[in-house]
Amino acid sequence: MLSGCCWNKETINTDECRFLHPGDDELLFNRKKRFLSRCLECPGFLEDLRQMNGNFDGLPGLFSYAIEDLLAQRAEICTLTSQAQARNREIRFLHEVGQVLQTSVAMDEVISMALTSITSGKGFGLNRAILLLVDKERQNLKGHVAVGPRSREEAGQIWHEIEELDYSLKDMSQIFFEKKMPSEKEKFSDLLEILSVPMSHNKHLFITTLNEQKTRHIKNLYQEPGIDPWQAENLGGGELLMVPLISRNRRIGLLLADNIINGRPITIEDVQSIETFALPVSFAIERTSLYERLQEELSKVTAANTQLREQQELILRMEKMALVGKIASNIAHTIRNPLTIIGGFARNLMKSTPQEDAKHTYIESIIRETRRLEEVLEEVLSYSESLHPTFDWWDINQLITGVFAGLRDDLKLNHVNCRFDLEPNLPKGKLDYKKISYCLRSLTTNAIEAMPAGGQIEIHSALCNDEIQITLTDTGPGMTAETIQSVTTPFFSTKDSGSGLGLSLCARILEEHGANLDITSEEGKGTTFTIRLKISREDEHDQTTDC
Amino acid sequence: MTRLLIVDDERDIRYLYAAELEDEGFEVESAGNGADAAELLKHHHFDLVILDIQMKGESGLQLLQKIVKERTDLPVILCTAFSCYKEDFSSWLADGYIVKSSDLTELKKEVARVLKKKHL
C-alpha cells in the first residue's frame, strides 16, 4: 500500500506536499523539477520506493542506490560551495587587507588591520581577538592589544553602530588604528596583563603552542592542561582558537580568538581561514618591528652624525682660535716686555725722585702713558682669550666619547677593547673641557700602558645624588695599596718611560674642580679609577643668575 | 735672608725685578737662561724662583719641570707676557702665576703669598 504521497502526480495543490517552500509555485505544475528538488528527500517517497522494491523486478532497487549517491553528491557540493565561499572570502580579504599589510610601516596600523579583519562581520566575524607579542628582549610573551566587546550590552551597541554606518573593512581598521587603539588597550589592560607569560615557561599552553608552531582549536579551556586557571577564567573558559604567528621560523606572537559573546561554535573553515590569514600578518608585524628598530638605529646614527659635525665645527673653531692665540702671544711678547721695562724703571725712579723735582712730572707721564698702553694691550689680549670658552657647561658623555675617539688608534694598536655604559641625559657639568679631557686621557693612557698584552677598559658614567661619576676600570695587573698611595705624587712612575706627571696633574686638576679621584685596585684583576665631580646643575645655575 | 732667583732672558727685566725686590729686603740673584739657572740652583740655596716662561733656548716650562722633579720643596712663580699659558698643563705645576706688568705690586704680593704658604 503506497503512502499516497504526491510524487507520481503531474500537478498538485499546495497542501498536498509538506516539503514545499514558499516561492515553490513552479513546482506545483512541474513534476520533474519537483521530483528532483523535493521528493528525493521526502520520507513518503522513500517509503513508497522501499515498498515498490518488493513489487518490481529489481530495477527500482537500483533507484535507491542512485538516489543515495545523488544525495551524497549534493551534500558534497554543499560543503564544497561553503569551502569555496570561505576561500573567496579569504581572497577578497587578503586583497583588501593585503595592501595595508604589505605597505604599512606602522606596527599598530598592521595590528589594527589584522584584528579588525578577525572580528568584523565583513571579515571572519569572530567576537573577540587578542594579540600577544614576543617582546624586544625576547623574554616575555606579552599581551599587546585586544579587540571586541567586553559585555553583551557593549557588543549590541558596537554591532548596531557598525551596521548603521556600513564601514568597509579598511575604514573600520583605520578608525580603530586612529581612534580606538589606546582606549581598547586600556579597556583590556587587566586581561592583557594577566595573559602575559615568560618565554622560559616552556610548559605553558601559550608557549607550547608558539614553540610547536601549530594552531590549536580548544573546545574547553578549563579542561586544558598548561594554562593557569586564573587565566582560563579571565578568558571565559570556553572555546578558543590559538594561532601562533611565525615569520621565517621566528616566533612573533600568538593570536587568540573566540566567540565569547554569541557562543557560535568556531568552524573548521574559521580555523583554516584564520590560519592562512596569520601568515601575511606575521610577516607584516615582523617587518614593521624591524622597520621600527631600523628607525631607532637611524635616529641614533643621525644623532651621532650631528654630534660629530658639532665636534668638527668646535675643533675647527678651536684651531682658528689657536691661531689667534699665537698671534696674540707674539704681540704680547714684543710689546709687553719693553712696556714692563719702561714703566717699571719709571716707577723705580719715581721712588727716589722728590715731589718738587721737575723730573717728577715727566716720570709721572711715562708711568701714566705706559699704563695706558698696557691697558690697551690687556684689552686686546683678553678679547683673544675670551674666544677660548673652555670653562663652560659641558656634556660629560660627549667629553668621554671625544677623548676615546682621540685614543682610538692607541687602543686598537694595544688590543684594548672598550665597553661604554654611559647614563643618558646626564646634567651638564661646569668644567674646564681641556683639563678634564686631559685627566681622562691620562687615566686611559695609564690603563693602556698597564695592559701591554691587551685587555679591556670599561667606562661608566652615572649621576649619584649631586655628583657625576666617571668610572674607568681596566683589566691590568692592579696596584698595591702603597702604589695607590703614591701614584698621585709628581714624578712617581712605575713605568720606565714617561714623565710621571700624568696622575699628579690629574689629582691637581680634579682638586681645582672640587672633584675627587678614588682609586681601588685588586692585584691580578685590575684597577678602577672613579672621578666624582660635584656639579651644580645648569638649571640651578641659570636660576641664580636670573635672580 | 730670603734668597730669590730671577730667571729671564731679558736683561732689563732682571735688573728691574732685582732692584725692586731688593728694595723689599730680599737677596736676589739672576740668570739669563735655563742652564745658568740650573747651575746656580745646584750650588746655592734659594727660597723661591721667579721664572719667565718664554725664553730663548730652554723654556721656562722645561726648567720648571726639572725644578719640580728635583727640588719639590722649592716654590716657583711663573711670569708671562700672555695669560694663555695658564692653559698649558705643565704650567699648572707652578705655585704662583703672574702676568708681567710695569706695576710690580702684583709680583710682590705673589712672592709674599707663596713664601707665606711655604712657611706654613
HADDOCK unambig.tbl for C-alpha pairs under 7 A between the chains (distance, minus, plus):
assign (segid A and resid 329 and name CA) (segid B and resid 82 and name CA) 5.82 0.50 0.50
assign (segid A and resid 332 and name CA) (segid B and resid 81 and name CA) 5.69 0.50 0.50
assign (segid A and resid 332 and name CA) (segid B and resid 82 and name CA) 5.99 0.50 0.50
assign (segid A and resid 333 and name CA) (segid B and resid 81 and name CA) 5.52 0.50 0.50
assign (segid A and resid 336 and name CA) (segid B and resid 81 and name CA) 5.90 0.50 0.50
assign (segid A and resid 339 and name CA) (segid B and resid 102 and name CA) 6.54 0.50 0.50
assign (segid A and resid 340 and name CA) (segid B and resid 100 and name CA) 6.74 0.50 0.50
assign (segid A and resid 340 and name CA) (segid B and resid 101 and name CA) 5.19 0.50 0.50
assign (segid A and resid 340 and name CA) (segid B and resid 102 and name CA) 3.98 0.50 0.50
assign (segid A and resid 341 and name CA) (segid B and resid 12 and name CA) 6.30 0.50 0.50
assign (segid A and resid 341 and name CA) (segid B and resid 13 and name CA) 5.94 0.50 0.50
assign (segid A and resid 341 and name CA) (segid B and resid 16 and name CA) 6.91 0.50 0.50
assign (segid A and resid 341 and name CA) (segid B and resid 102 and name CA) 6.61 0.50 0.50
assign (segid A and resid 343 and name CA) (segid B and resid 102 and name CA) 4.71 0.50 0.50
assign (segid A and resid 344 and name CA) (segid B and resid 16 and name CA) 6.58 0.50 0.50
assign (segid A and resid 344 and name CA) (segid B and resid 102 and name CA) 4.32 0.50 0.50
assign (segid A and resid 344 and name CA) (segid B and resid 103 and name CA) 6.25 0.50 0.50
assign (segid A and resid 345 and name CA) (segid B and resid 16 and name CA) 6.33 0.50 0.50
assign (segid A and resid 385 and name CA) (segid B and resid 84 and name CA) 6.82 0.50 0.50
assign (segid A and resid 491 and name CA) (segid B and resid 69 and name CA) 6.42 0.50 0.50
